[in-house]
């Protein structure tokens, strides 16, 4: 973890509430897909954790949903610098994916799967991707995943685009060796229940510090208590204990 300054290069809307921000700076510490950064914003005490969508040499891409004061402030930024704690979290492990990994993302859980898909495609894997949204107007990054050579399935709850229903509908007919998923907890639990293989799930939690000092995001697992921000946010399917 390092505290770094990144320069804002672009900040554009992808949908009504989803923004894509491109930053320039030192990305050398970001070594795995699924990691996140913690952003300091003027006038706000706690930093805002945002998943890394993509990281290349000197270029960082973040996708975030505008939901409160912090992200509203970010939405209005067109230039300047951001104070960022970089390379937080453990990230996904691609070495255990097998030859046909399945990536399942829901809403703002989609962004970290893009860098993951890039890594898996570089490793020569046949990657299937399920992108889940409520309605057609919320869809983003479908074409970006296709451009990587992934087999892409889109589900919408209202049936306005793609497969009608939840992401688990699309999972039924796909042959895969391992799954990776990120999204809201009800979706993660549904994917966990529907899955036919081992897999890795990325969890969201309210974070005080973002790097494991405050213990505020601890959760109980089969292998003991873990901090979502430091020991996670990625957890193996086999260690998860679901809350009642």
Secondary structure by P-SEA (a helix, b strand, c coil): cccbbbbbcbbbbccccbbbbbbbcccccccccccbbbbbbccccbbbbbccccccccbbbbbbccccaaaaaaaaccbbbbbccccccccccccccccbbbbbbcccaaaaaaaaaaaaaaaccbbbbbbbccccccccaaaaaaaaccbbbbbbcccccccccccccccccccccbbbbcccaaaaaaaaaaccccbbbbbbcccccccccccccccccccccccccccccccccccccccc
